[in-house]
Amino acid sequence: MRERLLALYELQIIDDELDQLESQRGDLPQHVRELEQKITSVKGSLKAKELEKQESEQKRQLNVTEMERLDESQKKYKAQLYNVRNNKEYDALTKSIDQSEEEIRKRELENETLIEREKILAEEIESLLPGMQEYESELKDKESDLKQIAKSNERQEAKVREKRAKIESKVKKMDVSKYLHIRKAKDGKAVVTIRRNACGGCHNVIPPNRQLEIRKMDHLYNCTSCGRIIVPTEIAEGVSIEDLLA
Ligand SMILES: [Zn+2]
Protein backbone atom coordinates (compact mmCIF):
# COMPACT_ATOMS: atom_id res chain seq x y z
CA MET A 1 0.00 0.00 0.00
CA ARG A 2 2.83 2.37 0.84
CA GLU A 3 4.31 1.86 -2.64
CA ARG A 4 0.93 2.48 -4.20
CA LEU A 5 0.49 5.79 -2.37
CA LEU A 6 4.08 6.81 -3.05
CA ALA A 7 3.67 6.21 -6.79
CA LEU A 8 0.49 8.28 -6.82
CA TYR A 9 2.15 11.10 -4.94
CA GLU A 10 5.14 11.05 -7.28
CA LEU A 11 2.79 11.24 -10.24
CA GLN A 12 1.22 14.35 -8.74
CA ILE A 13 4.60 15.99 -8.16
CA ILE A 14 5.71 15.32 -11.71
CA ASP A 15 2.43 16.67 -13.10
CA ASP A 16 2.82 19.78 -10.93
CA GLU A 17 6.14 20.38 -12.67
CA LEU A 18 4.57 19.93 -16.10
CA ASP A 19 1.75 22.29 -15.13
CA GLN A 20 4.28 24.86 -14.07
CA LEU A 21 6.18 24.60 -17.34
CA GLU A 22 2.89 24.99 -19.15
CA SER A 23 1.86 28.00 -17.09
CA GLN A 24 5.10 29.78 -17.95
CA ARG A 25 3.74 29.97 -21.47
CA GLY A 26 0.58 31.31 -19.87
CA ASP A 27 -1.77 33.28 -22.07
CA LEU A 28 0.95 33.96 -24.62
CA PRO A 29 -0.25 31.55 -27.34
CA GLN A 30 -3.79 32.90 -27.01
CA HIS A 31 -2.50 36.49 -27.16
CA VAL A 32 -0.49 35.75 -30.27
CA ARG A 33 -3.56 34.29 -32.00
CA GLU A 34 -5.70 37.28 -31.06
CA LEU A 35 -3.11 39.75 -32.29
CA GLU A 36 -2.78 37.90 -35.59
CA GLN A 37 -6.55 38.08 -36.07
CA LYS A 38 -6.63 41.81 -35.30
CA ILE A 39 -3.80 42.49 -37.74
CA THR A 40 -5.52 40.52 -40.50
CA SER A 41 -8.72 42.45 -39.97
CA VAL A 42 -7.06 45.90 -39.95
CA LYS A 43 -4.97 44.96 -42.98
CA GLY A 44 -8.11 43.98 -44.90
CA SER A 45 -9.77 47.24 -44.00
CA LEU A 46 -6.70 49.26 -45.02
CA LYS A 47 -6.46 47.45 -48.32
CA ALA A 48 -10.11 48.13 -49.17
CA LYS A 49 -9.80 51.83 -48.35
CA GLU A 50 -6.59 52.21 -50.32
CA LEU A 51 -8.15 50.51 -53.32
CA GLU A 52 -11.20 52.76 -53.18
CA LYS A 53 -8.95 55.84 -52.94
CA GLN A 54 -6.90 54.69 -55.91
CA GLU A 55 -9.99 54.08 -58.03
CA SER A 56 -11.31 57.50 -57.12
CA GLU A 57 -8.03 59.14 -58.16
CA GLN A 58 -8.08 57.30 -61.49
CA LYS A 59 -11.67 58.31 -62.14
CA ARG A 60 -10.81 61.91 -61.35
CA GLN A 61 -7.83 61.84 -63.73
CA LEU A 62 -10.07 60.51 -66.50
CA ASN A 63 -12.47 63.39 -65.86
CA VAL A 64 -9.62 65.91 -66.09
CA THR A 65 -8.51 64.51 -69.42
CA GLU A 66 -12.05 64.54 -70.72
CA MET A 67 -12.61 68.09 -69.53
CA GLU A 68 -9.46 69.21 -71.33
CA ARG A 69 -10.75 67.61 -74.52
CA LEU A 70 -14.15 69.25 -74.11
CA ASP A 71 -12.49 72.57 -73.43
CA GLU A 72 -10.49 72.27 -76.67
CA SER A 73 -13.53 71.49 -78.79
CA GLN A 74 -15.44 74.29 -77.15
CA LYS A 75 -12.70 76.74 -78.19
CA LYS A 76 -13.02 75.42 -81.73
CA TYR A 77 -16.81 75.89 -81.72
CA LYS A 78 -16.45 79.41 -80.42
CA ALA A 79 -13.97 80.28 -83.18
CA GLN A 80 -16.33 78.83 -85.76
CA LEU A 81 -19.09 81.12 -84.51
CA TYR A 82 -17.39 84.00 -86.37
CA ASN A 83 -17.65 82.18 -89.67
CA VAL A 84 -21.25 80.96 -89.60
CA ARG A 85 -23.16 81.43 -92.81
CA ASN A 86 -26.71 80.94 -91.57
CA ASN A 87 -28.93 80.57 -88.47
CA LYS A 88 -29.00 76.81 -88.73
CA GLU A 89 -25.24 76.60 -88.44
CA TYR A 90 -25.29 79.11 -85.63
CA ASP A 91 -27.87 77.14 -83.65
CA ALA A 92 -26.00 73.88 -84.14
CA LEU A 93 -22.79 75.43 -82.85
CA THR A 94 -24.33 77.10 -79.78
CA LYS A 95 -26.05 73.82 -78.96
CA SER A 96 -22.72 72.01 -79.08
CA ILE A 97 -21.14 74.67 -76.88
CA ASP A 98 -23.94 74.37 -74.31
CA GLN A 99 -23.68 70.60 -74.30
CA SER A 100 -19.96 70.55 -73.75
CA GLU A 101 -20.28 73.21 -71.05
CA GLU A 102 -22.85 71.11 -69.27
CA GLU A 103 -20.63 68.07 -69.60
CA ILE A 104 -17.65 69.95 -68.13
CA ARG A 105 -19.77 71.18 -65.22
CA LYS A 106 -20.99 67.67 -64.51
CA ARG A 107 -17.46 66.31 -64.37
CA GLU A 108 -16.29 69.20 -62.20
CA LEU A 109 -19.01 68.41 -59.69
CA GLU A 110 -18.17 64.73 -59.77
CA ASN A 111 -14.51 65.51 -59.11
CA GLU A 112 -15.41 67.67 -56.13
CA THR A 113 -17.33 64.77 -54.62
CA LEU A 114 -14.45 62.40 -55.36
CA ILE A 115 -11.95 64.75 -53.69
CA GLU A 116 -14.14 64.88 -50.56
CA ARG A 117 -14.36 61.10 -50.46
CA GLU A 118 -10.59 60.74 -50.96
CA LYS A 119 -9.98 63.13 -48.07
CA ILE A 120 -12.15 61.03 -45.76
CA LEU A 121 -10.48 57.82 -46.93
CA ALA A 122 -7.02 59.30 -46.36
CA GLU A 123 -8.02 60.28 -42.83
CA GLU A 124 -9.42 56.84 -42.14
CA ILE A 125 -6.25 55.17 -43.44
CA GLU A 126 -4.14 57.53 -41.36
CA SER A 127 -6.12 56.72 -38.23
CA LEU A 128 -5.75 52.95 -38.73
CA LEU A 129 -1.97 53.01 -39.12
CA PRO A 130 -0.84 53.67 -35.52
CA GLY A 131 -2.99 50.82 -34.14
CA MET A 132 -1.68 48.52 -36.81
CA GLN A 133 1.93 49.36 -35.96
CA GLU A 134 1.18 48.82 -32.29
CA TYR A 135 -0.34 45.38 -32.93
CA GLU A 136 2.60 44.41 -35.09
CA SER A 137 5.22 45.39 -32.59
CA GLU A 138 3.27 43.71 -29.77
CA LEU A 139 3.02 40.55 -31.84
CA LYS A 140 6.75 40.59 -32.47
CA ASP A 141 7.44 40.88 -28.73
CA LYS A 142 5.03 38.11 -27.78
CA GLU A 143 6.36 35.77 -30.43
CA SER A 144 9.90 36.29 -29.29
CA ASP A 145 8.87 35.72 -25.63
CA LEU A 146 7.14 32.53 -26.60
CA LYS A 147 10.16 31.30 -28.55
CA GLN A 148 12.43 32.08 -25.62
CA ILE A 149 10.25 30.18 -23.15
CA ALA A 150 9.80 27.24 -25.49
CA LYS A 151 13.53 27.01 -26.04
CA SER A 152 14.44 27.05 -22.37
CA ASN A 153 11.63 24.65 -21.42
CA GLU A 154 12.04 22.16 -24.20
CA ARG A 155 14.74 20.04 -22.65
CA GLN A 156 13.24 20.16 -19.17
CA GLU A 157 9.82 19.21 -20.49
CA ALA A 158 11.19 16.21 -22.38
CA LYS A 159 12.99 15.06 -19.26
CA VAL A 160 9.88 15.42 -17.09
CA ARG A 161 7.69 13.60 -19.61
CA GLU A 162 10.11 10.71 -19.80
CA LYS A 163 10.10 10.41 -16.01
CA ARG A 164 6.32 10.71 -15.91
CA ALA A 165 5.94 7.71 -18.19
CA LYS A 166 8.13 5.65 -15.85
CA ILE A 167 6.20 6.69 -12.78
CA GLU A 168 2.83 6.15 -14.41
CA SER A 169 3.83 2.60 -15.28
CA LYS A 170 4.30 1.96 -11.55
CA VAL A 171 0.82 3.21 -10.67
CA LYS A 172 -2.12 0.83 -10.84
CA LYS A 173 -4.30 1.40 -13.91
CA MET A 174 -7.33 1.82 -11.69
CA ASP A 175 -5.53 4.45 -9.62
CA VAL A 176 -4.35 6.31 -12.72
CA SER A 177 -7.86 6.76 -14.04
CA LYS A 178 -9.10 7.80 -10.61
CA TYR A 179 -6.18 10.20 -10.33
CA LEU A 180 -6.80 11.73 -13.75
CA HIS A 181 -10.49 12.06 -13.03
CA ILE A 182 -9.90 13.99 -9.79
CA ARG A 183 -7.08 16.02 -11.33
CA LYS A 184 -9.38 17.19 -14.10
CA ALA A 185 -12.15 18.12 -11.67
CA LYS A 186 -9.91 19.69 -9.04
CA ASP A 187 -7.68 22.11 -10.90
CA GLY A 188 -4.77 19.71 -11.34
CA LYS A 189 -4.46 18.64 -7.73
CA ALA A 190 -5.55 15.04 -7.16
CA VAL A 191 -3.15 13.90 -4.44
CA VAL A 192 -2.60 16.00 -1.32
CA THR A 193 -1.13 15.62 2.15
CA ILE A 194 -2.50 16.49 5.57
CA ARG A 195 -1.55 20.05 6.43
CA ARG A 196 -2.21 21.53 9.86
CA ASN A 197 -4.75 18.78 10.54
CA ALA A 198 -6.60 19.65 7.36
CA CYS A 199 -6.87 18.47 3.77
CA GLY A 200 -4.04 20.03 1.78
CA GLY A 201 -6.46 20.59 -1.08
CA CYS A 202 -9.62 22.09 0.38
CA HIS A 203 -8.36 22.93 3.90
CA ASN A 204 -11.24 21.19 5.60
CA VAL A 205 -10.27 19.81 8.98
CA ILE A 206 -9.62 16.06 9.17
CA PRO A 207 -10.60 14.55 12.56
CA PRO A 208 -7.73 12.97 14.55
CA ASN A 209 -9.07 9.42 14.33
CA ARG A 210 -9.27 9.70 10.54
CA GLN A 211 -5.75 11.13 10.42
CA LEU A 212 -4.60 8.05 12.33
CA GLU A 213 -6.30 5.79 9.80
CA ILE A 214 -4.66 7.65 6.94
CA ARG A 215 -1.24 7.21 8.57
CA LYS A 216 -1.75 3.46 8.83
CA MET A 217 -1.63 3.35 5.03
CA ASP A 218 -3.82 0.30 4.64
CA HIS A 219 -6.32 2.03 2.43
CA LEU A 220 -6.68 4.70 -0.24
CA TYR A 221 -8.33 7.65 1.48
CA ASN A 222 -10.28 10.39 -0.22
CA CYS A 223 -11.08 13.71 1.42
CA THR A 224 -14.71 13.63 2.48
CA SER A 225 -15.14 17.25 1.36
CA CYS A 226 -13.28 17.57 -1.92
CA GLY A 227 -12.66 13.94 -2.91
CA ARG A 228 -8.91 14.31 -3.37
CA ILE A 229 -6.67 11.43 -2.44
CA ILE A 230 -4.97 12.11 0.88
CA VAL A 231 -1.55 10.62 1.61
CA PRO A 232 0.27 10.83 4.95
CA THR A 233 2.94 13.51 5.34
CA GLU A 234 5.58 10.76 5.73
CA ILE A 235 5.04 9.82 2.07
CA ALA A 236 5.54 13.37 0.88
CA GLU A 237 8.60 14.03 2.96
CA GLY A 238 10.80 11.73 0.95
CA VAL A 239 9.71 13.05 -2.44
CA SER A 240 10.98 16.10 -4.29
CA ILE A 241 10.95 17.04 -7.94
CA GLU A 242 14.73 17.43 -7.89
CA ASP A 243 15.19 13.85 -6.66
CA LEU A 244 12.63 12.53 -9.12
CA LEU A 245 14.43 14.13 -12.06
CA ALA A 246 17.95 13.42 -10.83
ZN1 LIG B 1 -10.23 18.12 0.69
Boltz pocket constraint, residues with backbone or C-beta under 6 A from the ligand:
constraints:
  - pocket:
      binder: B
      contacts: [[A, 199], [A, 200], [A, 201], [A, 202], [A, 203], [A, 204], [A, 223], [A, 224], [A, 225], [A, 226], [A, 227], [A, 228]]
      max_distance: 6.0
